[in-house]
Amino acid sequence: IEETLPHNRWDIGPCSSDGNIDRMDSGELNVTQGLHSRTGPSCLLKQVDGLRKGRCTDIETERLKPGGPVHVFPCVHRWNQFVSFGDGEVTPKGSIHSNVPLHIIDRIKSKGRTQHPYMCFAASGRGEDDTDDWEEDAKLDKADKSDDESLTPDIENFEALKAEHGKPPLKLWSGKQLVSTPCSNTDAVIEWLFVPYIVEDSLDVVEGEGEEEL
């Protein structure tokens, strides 16, 4: 059994109560839709240890168009920090995704643009090129364009490799920052497994029990 890598343990929760989530022995999550939520419960993902202990995953929101790098940020309980899990019907099985609020979708629609309602955690450049720079975002974007290049694998002829072999292996993105992309971009969307871990230095944790890990 491989030891969990440092800073790779996460707490799932708290979650909304509309719908249900069950972890299967395979590490997959079985998601039951709620009465009002097609994607089941929405949850926070909090880092368990390290310098960012207690912080939440957060999709970029300084841009007017939802999407971009996934950060670890102090938990403020806004929509861009809550995630749901793919059930294979509404969103890809095993995916982690944010649900874009209807009022934001409507606002973007009023500008003559279309916003995908579900934004999945993904590997940049692995699937379709869904980049669609907005003029308004360009005014807010303080990062250098080279930052986008740092999200893709550091190998020569990456585009040629992708064209020849189709979807490249996910291991090429080891150490790279996650991004959010429309869940319809299935080649880029990452399928996650969730396994328990044991906290050995805590007297409050019974051996064999643990938290959920990304």
C-alpha positions as CSV (number, residue, x, y, z in Angstrom):
1,I,0.0,0.0,0.0
2,E,1.5,3.3,-1.1
3,E,1.7,6.1,1.5
4,T,-0.4,9.2,0.8
5,L,1.8,12.0,-0.5
6,P,2.2,15.0,1.7
7,H,-0.4,17.8,1.3
8,N,-2.6,15.4,-0.8
9,R,-5.2,14.7,1.9
10,W,-8.5,16.5,1.9
11,D,-11.7,16.7,3.9
12,I,-15.0,16.6,2.1
13,G,-17.6,18.7,3.8
14,P,-19.6,20.2,5.1
15,C,-22.1,19.3,2.3
16,S,-25.6,20.5,1.5
17,S,-28.4,18.0,2.4
18,D,-30.2,17.8,-1.0
19,G,-29.3,14.4,-2.4
20,N,-26.8,11.9,-1.1
21,I,-23.1,10.7,-1.6
22,D,-21.9,7.2,-0.8
23,R,-18.3,6.0,-1.2
24,M,-18.0,2.6,-2.9
25,D,-15.4,0.0,-2.1
26,S,-13.9,0.8,-5.6
27,G,-13.1,4.3,-4.5
28,E,-15.9,5.8,-6.7
29,L,-18.6,8.0,-5.3
30,N,-22.3,7.0,-5.9
31,V,-24.2,10.3,-6.2
32,T,-28.0,10.5,-5.7
33,Q,-29.7,13.6,-7.2
34,G,-31.7,15.7,-4.8
35,L,-35.2,17.2,-5.1
36,H,-33.8,20.5,-6.2
37,S,-30.2,19.7,-7.3
38,R,-29.5,17.6,-10.4
39,T,-26.0,17.1,-9.3
40,G,-26.6,16.0,-5.7
41,P,-25.0,17.6,-2.6
42,S,-22.5,20.5,-2.9
43,C,-19.5,20.3,-0.6
44,L,-16.3,22.1,0.4
45,L,-13.0,20.5,-0.2
46,K,-10.5,21.4,2.6
47,Q,-6.8,20.7,2.7
48,V,-5.9,18.6,5.8
49,D,-2.3,19.5,6.3
50,G,0.6,21.7,5.2
51,L,0.9,25.5,5.0
52,R,-2.6,25.7,3.5
53,K,-4.3,23.5,6.1
54,G,-8.0,24.3,6.4
55,R,-8.2,26.2,3.1
56,C,-10.6,25.3,0.3
57,T,-10.3,24.6,-3.4
58,D,-11.4,27.6,-5.3
59,I,-12.0,28.2,-9.0
60,E,-10.8,31.6,-10.3
61,T,-13.4,34.3,-10.0
62,E,-11.5,37.5,-10.8
63,R,-12.4,36.9,-14.4
64,L,-15.8,37.7,-15.8
65,K,-16.0,34.3,-17.4
66,P,-16.0,31.4,-14.9
67,G,-13.1,29.0,-15.5
68,G,-9.3,29.1,-15.1
69,P,-6.8,27.8,-12.6
70,V,-8.0,26.0,-9.5
71,H,-6.5,27.6,-6.3
72,V,-6.4,26.7,-2.6
73,F,-7.8,29.8,-0.8
74,P,-9.2,30.7,2.6
75,C,-12.8,29.3,2.8
76,V,-15.4,32.0,2.3
77,H,-18.3,29.7,1.4
78,R,-19.1,31.2,-2.0
79,W,-20.3,29.2,-4.9
80,N,-16.9,28.9,-6.5
81,Q,-15.6,27.0,-3.5
82,F,-18.4,24.4,-3.5
83,V,-18.1,21.3,-5.6
84,S,-20.3,18.4,-6.6
85,F,-19.3,15.0,-7.9
86,G,-20.0,13.4,-11.3
87,D,-22.8,10.8,-11.5
88,G,-22.2,9.9,-15.1
89,E,-25.5,11.4,-16.3
90,V,-25.4,15.2,-15.8
91,T,-21.6,15.3,-15.5
92,P,-18.8,12.8,-16.2
93,K,-18.5,9.9,-13.8
94,G,-15.9,10.5,-11.1
95,S,-15.5,14.2,-11.9
96,I,-15.3,17.1,-9.4
97,H,-17.1,20.2,-10.6
98,S,-18.5,23.5,-9.7
99,N,-22.1,24.5,-10.5
100,V,-22.2,28.0,-12.0
101,P,-25.2,29.9,-10.5
102,L,-28.1,30.7,-12.8
103,H,-27.8,34.5,-12.3
104,I,-24.2,34.4,-13.6
105,I,-25.2,32.3,-16.6
106,D,-28.0,34.8,-17.3
107,R,-25.7,37.8,-17.0
108,I,-23.3,36.2,-19.4
109,K,-26.1,35.4,-21.8
110,S,-27.2,39.0,-21.8
111,K,-23.7,39.8,-23.2
112,G,-24.4,37.5,-26.2
113,R,-22.1,34.7,-24.8
114,T,-22.7,31.2,-23.6
115,Q,-21.5,29.9,-20.2
116,H,-21.4,26.1,-19.5
117,P,-23.3,25.4,-16.2
118,Y,-20.8,22.8,-14.9
119,M,-17.1,23.5,-14.7
120,C,-15.0,20.4,-14.0
121,F,-11.5,20.0,-12.5
122,A,-9.2,19.2,-15.4
123,A,-5.7,19.0,-16.9
124,S,-4.9,22.0,-19.1
125,G,-4.3,21.2,-22.8
126,R,-5.3,17.6,-22.4
127,G,-8.6,17.9,-24.2
128,E,-10.1,20.4,-26.6
129,D,-8.8,24.0,-26.8
130,D,-11.6,25.8,-25.1
131,T,-9.8,29.0,-24.5
132,D,-12.0,32.0,-25.4
133,D,-10.3,35.1,-24.1
134,W,-12.7,38.0,-23.3
135,E,-11.8,41.6,-23.7
136,E,-13.2,42.3,-20.3
137,D,-11.0,39.6,-18.8
138,A,-7.9,40.9,-20.5
139,K,-8.3,44.1,-18.5
140,L,-8.5,42.2,-15.2
141,D,-5.8,39.6,-16.0
142,K,-2.7,40.5,-14.1
143,A,-0.8,37.3,-14.8
144,D,1.8,37.0,-17.6
145,K,0.7,34.9,-20.6
146,S,3.6,32.5,-19.8
147,D,1.6,31.3,-16.8
148,D,-0.8,29.5,-19.2
149,E,2.1,27.6,-20.6
150,S,3.2,26.5,-17.2
151,L,-0.1,24.6,-16.8
152,T,0.8,22.1,-19.6
153,P,3.5,19.3,-19.6
154,D,7.1,20.4,-19.9
155,I,8.0,18.2,-22.9
156,E,9.0,19.0,-26.4
157,N,6.5,18.6,-29.3
158,F,3.6,18.3,-26.9
159,E,1.1,19.2,-29.5
160,A,2.6,16.7,-32.0
161,L,2.4,14.0,-29.3
162,K,-1.2,14.9,-28.6
163,A,-2.1,14.8,-32.3
164,E,-0.4,11.4,-32.8
165,H,-1.7,9.6,-29.8
166,G,-4.9,11.4,-28.9
167,K,-5.4,11.9,-25.1
168,P,-2.0,11.9,-23.5
169,P,-1.5,10.0,-20.2
170,L,-2.4,12.0,-17.1
171,K,1.0,11.4,-15.5
172,L,2.5,14.0,-17.8
173,W,0.7,16.6,-15.7
174,S,2.3,15.5,-12.4
175,G,3.0,18.6,-10.4
176,K,0.9,20.9,-12.6
177,Q,-1.9,23.1,-11.3
178,L,-5.4,22.0,-12.0
179,V,-7.8,24.1,-14.1
180,S,-11.5,24.2,-14.5
181,T,-13.1,23.5,-17.9
182,P,-16.6,22.9,-19.2
183,C,-17.5,19.3,-18.2
184,S,-18.3,18.7,-21.9
185,N,-14.6,18.7,-22.5
186,T,-14.4,15.1,-21.4
187,D,-10.8,14.4,-22.6
188,A,-9.5,17.1,-20.2
189,V,-11.8,16.2,-17.2
190,I,-10.0,14.1,-14.5
191,E,-11.7,11.1,-13.0
192,W,-11.1,10.9,-9.3
193,L,-11.1,8.0,-6.8
194,F,-11.7,8.7,-3.1
195,V,-9.9,6.5,-0.5
196,P,-9.9,6.7,3.3
197,Y,-6.7,7.4,5.2
198,I,-5.7,6.8,8.8
199,V,-4.6,9.6,11.1
200,E,-2.0,7.8,13.2
201,D,-1.1,10.7,15.6
202,S,-4.7,11.3,16.8
203,L,-6.2,9.5,19.8
204,D,-9.7,10.5,18.6
205,V,-9.5,8.4,15.4
206,V,-10.2,4.7,15.7
207,E,-7.8,2.5,13.8
208,G,-9.3,1.6,10.4
209,E,-11.4,4.7,10.2
210,G,-10.4,7.9,8.4
211,E,-11.3,10.8,6.3
212,E,-12.0,11.0,2.6
213,E,-9.0,11.8,0.4
214,L,-8.7,13.2,-3.1
